Amino acid sequence: MRARVTPPRASPMVWLRSLLFNLLFLGITVVVAVITIPTLVMRRRAALAMTQLWARLVIWALRFACDVKVELRGWDNLPAGGVVIAAKHQSAFDTIVWLSLLHEPAYVMKKELLAIPLYGWHARKAGMIPVDREGGGPALRSMLRAATAAVAAGRQVVIFPEGTRTPVGLRVVYQPGVVAIASGTGAPVVPVATDSGRVWGRRAFVKHPGLIRISVLPALPPGLNRARLLTALQTQIEGETDRLMAEPQMGPDSDEAVDKAVD
C-alpha cells in the first residue's frame, strides 16, 4: 500500500473558483434533470444522449471555472464495438468523463444510486447496469445478463475495479466483478489509468487548476483465467497510475483532448 498523498493547500482564489464550479455543477444538474424528464418515456438512446449532454456541460464548467484541462493518451488502444473498460477511480470526475468520451457507455453502478429521484431514473433509462453487492448469486447473474446484453449491442461497459473512489497514493485490492463480466461477456478488457485525484480529490470541495491525464492501455490478451486477469489489471492500472503521478501536475497544452471530451 502506497502512502497517501496530501493535496496542496488551496488559495482563496482556488476556493472561489471551486465554489463557482460547484454552483454551476448544481445548476446544470438540476436544469438538465428537469428539462429531460420527457426522455424517461422515450427510447433509451434519447435518455443516454441527455445524460451525455449533462457530462459535457459539467466538463466545460470544470474548465471554465477551475482551469482544469484533460489529456487523453492511448485512445487508439480502445477497440471498436462491445468492450469492458476497467478504469482507475480516484475522483467523481471519473464517473462523469466516460459519458462524454464514449458513444454508448453502460456504467456498472451501485443499485442504490438508481433509486435516487431524477438521477437514478435517468441512469436506469439510459441503460446503466445495477449491481447489488449484498444480493449474492442472483444479483451477480442479473448483472452479467445486463452486461452481456450491453456488449452484444456494441456498448462499452465501464466498471471501476476498486469498487469505490480511492484516495491518491493508496492502493486497494480490486473487486472480482470485473473478471466475472469479462469472463461472462467474452469482451476485450481495456485497463485505464488516471491522475484525476490530484485535481479533484475524493469527496473534495476544492478543484485545483491543472491537467487530468487519462491513459488508455492496450486490451489484455484473451484467455487469461480469472486470477491472472485480475492480477494483470491491477498491475497495469496501478503501474501506469504511478507513472502519471510521477509527472509534473501541469502538462502540455491539451486543447485537442478537451475538445474530444466535450464534443
N, C-alpha and C positions, 0 to 999 in steps of 0.2 A: 504494500500500500504506500503510495507516494504521500509526501507531506502536503497538507492543504495550503494553497496559495492565498495570501492575504491581498484583497483587492486594493488598488490605490485609493487614497483619500480624495473625495470629491470636493472640488472648489465650489464656491457659491454659484458661479455661472453654470457649472455642470448640474447642480441641483435644480436650478431654474429651468434649464433645458430639459431635464428629466421630467420635471413637473409638467412642462408643456407637452412632452410626448405622452405622458400618462393621461392627460386630459384629452388629447387627440385620440389616443387609443380607446378610451372610454366612449367618446363621442362617435367615432367610426363604428365601434362595435354595436352600440345601441341603434344608431341610424340604419346600418345595414341589416341588422337582425329584424328590425321592424318593417322596413320597406320591402324586404324579401320574403315576408310571410306568405304571399301568394305562391311562391315556388314550392311550398310544402304540399300543394295539391297538384304540382306539375310533375314532369318526368324527372328522374334522378339527375340527369345532366344539368338541368336548369338550376337545381339547388346547389350542385357542386360548383357551377360557374359563379354563383353569387358568393359562395364561400371563398373561392379563389380571388374574387374581386376584393373581398374584405382583407385577405392576406396581402395583396399587393398594396392596398391603401395603408396598411399598418407598416409595411416595409418602407414605403415612401415617407410616412410620418417619422419613422426612426431616423432616416437620413436627413430629413428637413429639420427636425427639432434637435437631434443629438449628433449630427455629422457622423453617422455610422455608415460605412461602406461595406460591400460584400464582394469577396473574391471567390470565384469558382475555379477549382482545379480538377482536371481529370474527367471532365464531363463526357468525353468520348468513351470512357470506360462503362457508361451506363448502356446496357443492351436495350434494343427496341422491344416493345411488347411487354408481356407479363413478366414481372421481376419482383424479387424481395429486396428491399433496401434496409440494411441494418445500420442504423445511424447512431453516432455518439450523441449523448443527451446531457448538455451542460446547462441549458437555458430554455426558457419558454420560447425564445426565438426559434429553436429547432423544430418546435411543433407548428410554427407558422410558415417557415420558409419553404417547406416542401410543397405546400399548397400552391405557392406561386411558381415553383420550378417545374412541376410535373403536369402532364396533360390529364391524367386520370388517377390521381392519388387515392389510395384507400388506407387510412391510418388504422393500425391496431391500437385501440384505446380502452381505458377502463370503462366498464359498464356503467359505473356511477355517473360518469360525465354525460352520458346520453339521457340522463334523467333531468338535467338542468334545463329549465324552460328556455325556449328560443334556441340557445346554443346547441343543446342536445338534440332538439327536434331537427335542426338544420343538418347536424352531423349525421344523424340516423338517415335522413332523407338523401344525403349525399353519398350514402353507401359506405360509411365508415364501419369498421369491424369491431364489435364489442367483445371484451374478454372479461369473464367473471373469475377472478383469481381464487375465489372460495368455492367455485362451482364444481371442482373435481373433473372427472372424466367426461360427463355430458357437456360441460362448458367448453372443454378443450375440443371436443368433436364439433360443437357448434362453430367455434372459431375457425377450425380447419375447413369446414364446409364453406364458410363465408370467404375465407382466403383463397380457397381453390376456385371458387366461382369468380372472384375478382381477377385472379391470374388468367383464367380461361378467357375472360373478357378483354384481356390485354392491358389490365390495370397494373399500377405499380403499388405494391403493398409496402407500406412504411412501418417499421417496427423499431422501437428503441430497446435494445437487448438489456440495458442496465435496469429497465423497469421503472426508473424514476430519474429526475434530474440529479446529476452527481456534481458536487462542488469541484471547482477547478483544483487539480492537484491530487484528488482522491481517485482510487481505483476500486471498483466493486466487482463481485462475481456476476457474470452475465446470466440472465434467466434463460431456461431451456425452451421457452416458447418459440424463439426464432428458428431453432433447429427443427422443431415439430412442424412449423409452417413450411420450412424448406423441404423437409422430407415428404410432407403430405402433398405439396403442390408440384414438386419437381422443378421449380423455377430457379433460375440463377440467383445467387445471393451476392449482393454487392455491399462491401463494407464502406462506411463513410466516417471520416473523422472531421472534427471541427474544434475551433478555439473560441466559440461564441461566448463562453462563460467569462472571458476576460473583459468583454464589453457589457454584456447583460448577464449579471450574476444570478445564481439560483435564488429565487424569491427576492430579488433586489429591486428596490425602487429606482436607484440610480442606474442610468445607462451611460457609460463612458464613451466619449468620441473615439473613433478608431476604426479598425478593419476587422471584420469577421471573415475568417477563411473557412471554406468548405472544401474538403478534399475527397473526391470520389475515387476509390481504389478499384483495381480490376476485380471482376467477379471471381469468386472462389471456384476452384476446379470441381467438376461434378464427381459424384461417387464417394465423397467423404462420409464416414459414419458420423453419428451424432456427436460423439466425444471429440473427434478430430475437427469437426466443423465448428463447434463452439470454441475450441482452443484457438483455431485459426482466426476466427472472427475477433476474439479478444486480443490476440497478439497483434494482428494487423491494425485494428482500430486504435488500440492504445499506443502502439508504436508510432503511428502516423500522428496521433494527437500530441505525443511528446515532441515530435519534430516541429509541429506547428507552434507549440508553446515555447520552443526554444528560439523562434524567430522574433525579431522586434515586433512590438504590438502594432505599430503602424507599418504598412507595406506599400507596394506600388499602387499607382492610380488604378482603381477598379471600376471605372465608369461602365465599361463594356459588360462586366459581370453583373453590376447592379441593374443595368438595362435588361439583361436576360431574366433577372429575378422578378422584375416588376411588369414586364410587357405582357 
